[in-house]
């Protein structure tokens, strides 16, 4: 099968013909129709994440091994099944849940494999969807698609799921002021999902007017270009000086996280999602005095994905896929994403 592999960090992906895997036991072989291009793929490509004071957290120190086929947002059709696989048949249209756990830690036992102590996520710790086929360990990691096109469904496995879980973790309720920092693919999803779940008043903050215009079209009540006005002052002005009930930071850099805390009202919730990285200095006394919460939010569990697909099939939000690349254009796709030239989400269609 054709594949695009990361051989070493910061080197172009290598396009190679490798043996098509054969499903064994409970495994299922899925022919890839679409693989989302995610910022997490960029971090793998770059070899890790930026930490405090210029440090760099290597992906290999977290158990990632190269060469690796990236791609964790995958949808396609079932090609073949291992002898012990049940519940699906050849030709079924499916979305792959990529956040596979090792199965025995407390998170896995609670059904939260995305928070596993020793994760085995597809496209991160195991080969992913930048290829013609992908091996899925079990039918329990598949969601059947009925109305959704595979190209529309693929980004739900990470972008959509991450936005959905972040909205739930924010606790944003009807009429509350919810701030979304970052109008990329996740932010675009979050605007729509927040309106489908709870109908808060949504403020979107970004540095790009085109993205902010799109945010308005998708339901944002207010937009703020933080290069043209102070975002904290703007949010306070929309809340009689009190601040936001909840802030979701899809960038999560040193600058945005500090802004997020500064714009919270008492009892507010800050949900940190993005992996831009950096460091945050806190006035520790303010945490109890203002009783705000800082919450880390990472993707979501299988139940969340099932709920999200059901919402999508009801038409609760629009498809945010804006660009499609061929497999041999994977390097271009990652470069376009890194350069901020993808409005919404991009997919690779082998």
N, C-alpha and C positions, 0 to 999 in steps of 0.2 A: 504494500500500500504506500501511497505518497504521504510524506510527513514533513513537518517543519520543526526542527529541534534546536533547543539552546544547547550548544556544546560547551561554551564558556561564557560567563557574564561579560556584557559589553561587546560581544562579537556578534556579527549578523547571524540570524538563524540559518541553519543548514537545511537545505531541501534534499531529502533522501528517500529512496525506495527501501522500505524495510518489510519484514515478513508480517503479513496480516495475522493478528493473534486469533487463536481458536478458543472459544469459550469452554471452560471446564466446570463441572459441578453446577453451582448456582449462577455462574457468570452468564452475562448476556452481551453479545456483540452488536453494537449500534453503528449503522452507517451514518456518518455525520452530515447533516444538511446545513447546519449553521453553528459557528462557534463565536461567541462574543469576544471582543477585544477589550480587555479590562485593565485598569490601572495596576491591578495586582500582577498582571502579566508583565507590565513594564518593570515593576520592582524585581521580579524574577530575572528579567532580561538584564537589569542593571546589577543584579547580584545581591540586593538587600534593601535596607531602609536606613534613612538618616536618623541618627540619635542626637542626644544632647552634646553640646560643646564640640561639634564637628565630628563626633564618632560615627561609625558606620556599622550597622548590625547586619552581618552577613547571613544570607539565606542558608548557606551551607552549615552555619553554626546552629541553625534551627532544624537541621535534618534533611534539607533539600539536597538532592544528588543530581548532578549533571553527567551525561546528556539527559535532557528531559523534553518531552513534547508538552508545551504549555496548553492552556485553554481549559477553563473550568465552567464556562457558560455554553452548554452543549445541548442541541436538540437534533433529532434525526429519526430514522426508522430502524426498527429491529431487523437485523440481518440473520442472526442465528442465536440459538439458546443452548446452554449446557444441559446435560441430561437431567439435572435436578432443578432446573429453573422452571417456575410456574407463574401463572397469572397474566402472561402476555404471549403474543404469537408473532410470527414473522410478518413484517409489514406494518405493525402498529407504530403510530406516530407518538414519540415520547420526548419528554424533557428529562434530562439527567440531573439528579441531585448530587452535586460533587463533593459535599463536605463529609466524607467518609471517616469514621472513627475506628479505633482498634477494638471497640466493643465492650470493654470490661471496666473502664474508669467510671467514676460517679456521673459525669456528664452523659456518657453513652448510655448508661443504665436508665437515666432520666429522659432519654430520647433527644438529648442535645448534642449530637455527634459533632456539630460545628464547633463545639467548645472542648473537644476531646483533649486529654493530656498528651497523647501521642498520636496526632492526626495522620491520616493517610489520604488526604484530599486529592481528588483527581485533578490533574493539571498543575499540581503543586508538589506532591510527594509521589504521585504515580502519573504515568503518561495521560495526557489530556486530549483535547479535541482539535488541535491544529494538525489534523490528519484526516484520512478518508474514513477511518474506523476508530472506535474507542471501546475498550472492554469495561463493562460495568460489573462490579462484584456480585450484585444481587438485584432481583426485581424490586426489592424494597427501596432502591435508590432511583426508581423511575416513576414519573408522573405521566399518565396517559393524556394526550392532547386530543380534544374532540373538535373544537371550533378554531382554535388558534393555529396560525401557520407556524411552522418550525422556526422560520426566520424572525418572527415576532416573539416567540417564546424563549429563545435562547438566552437573552439578557436577563430574564426573570430569575435564573438560577443564582445570580450574584447581585447584579445591579438592582433588580427589582426586589429581590429577597432582602438585601441589605437595607434598602430604603423602607421596605415594609416593616421590618423588625425595629429599625430606628424610630419610626413613627410610633409604634407600640411602646417602645421603651421611653419615649418622651412623655407619654401620658397626656398628650395634647387633647383637650376636650373642646366641645362645641363652644365657640365664642372666645376661646383663649387666644393669646397672641403667640404664634409659633414663628420663630425665625429659622430660616434655612440658609446656611452659609455655603455657597458654591452652587452654581447653576449648570453643572455638567450633567452627565447622564443620570447619576443618582439623584441629584437635586430635582431634575425634571420629573423623575418618577415620584419622588417624595411629595411634590406639590399635589399631584393628582391623587395619590394614595391617601394623603391626609384629608382631602376633601371627601373621598369615598368612605373613610372610616369615621371621622369626627367633626369635620367642617370647622376647624379653627380659622382665625384670621391669619393669613400667611404673608410673611415678609421674606423676600429673597434678596440676598446680598451677593454681589459678584463684582468683577472689575471689567466686564465686557457687556456693552450695551446690547449687542445682538442677542446674547444669551438672556439678558434681562427682558428684552422684548418677547422672546419665546416663552419665558417664565410667565409673563402676563397672559399670553394666549392660553397657557395651560392652567390658569386659575389663580395665580398669585394676586393677592389683594394690593400689595405694595412691593416696590422694588427699590433697591438702593445700590448705586454705583459707589463703592467705597473709595474709589480714586477721586471722586468729585465732591463727596461730602463725608462727614464723620459718621460712621455706621452706628456707633453707640448713641450719639446725640439723636440721630434719626429715629432709632427704635424707642428711645425714651420719649421723644416727641409724639409717638403714636400710642403711648400708653400712660399719658398724664404724668410722665416722669417716673413711673413705677418700674418699668422694664418689662422684658418678655417673660411669659410663663414658662416657655421652653425654647431652647436653642439646639438645633442639630447642626453639627459642624462636619460637612462632608469633605473639608480640606484638612483640617486638624494640623495646622502649622503653629509655630510659636506665636505668630501674630494673630491668627484667627482665633485660636483657643483663648488667648487673653481677652480679645474683644468679646468673645462669647460669654465669658464670666462677667465682664464689665456691664453687659447689657441685660443680665438676669435680674428679675425682681426677687424679693425675699421669697423663699420656698421654691424658687425656680429650679428647672432641671436642664443641665447641659449634657447633651449626648455627643460623645466624640466617636467619629466613624472613620474619617479619612486617615490615610497613612503617609501624608506628606512628611511628617516627622519634625523633630526639633525638641524644644524644652519649654517648660512652663514654670514660672516663679509665682508662688501664691502667698498672699497675706493670710496665714493660717487662722488668725483670729476671726476673719470675715466668714469663714465656712460655718462655724457654729452660730455666729451672730446673725447671719442672714439665712441660715438653715437651707442652703441650696445643695443640690445633689450633682455629682459628676459621675456620669455613667459611660462605660465603654461598651460599644455595640458592634458585634462582629457577625456578619451574615445572618443566618437564622436556621432553625431546625426544619426537618422534613415536613412537619405539620404546617408550619408557616408557609412553605412553598406550595403545598396543596391548597391552602386557603387563598394564596395569591393567584394561583392559576385559575381558581374558580372565579375570583373577582375579574380577572382579565377576560375570561370567556363570557362574562356578563356585560363586557364593554365598559367597565368602570373607569378605565383609563386608556389613553392612546398609546400606540406603538411609538417608541422614541428612536428606533433604528433609522439612521440618516445616511449611512454609507456602507457599501458592501465591497469586499475585496476577495480576490481569488487566493487560494492557498499560497501560490508563488509570489503573492504580494504581501505576505505577512510582515516582512520588515518595513515595508512602506506603511502598513496599517499602524504598527507600533510607533513609527516616527511621526505620523500624523497625530496620533493621540498624545504623544509626548510634547509635540509642538502646539497643543491646544487648538488644533484645527478640526476637531471632530465635534460637531454640534449634536448632542444627544449621544447615541451609541453607534459603534461600528461592529460589523460581523464579518467573519471569514466564511466563505461558502466554498468548500473543497470541490 
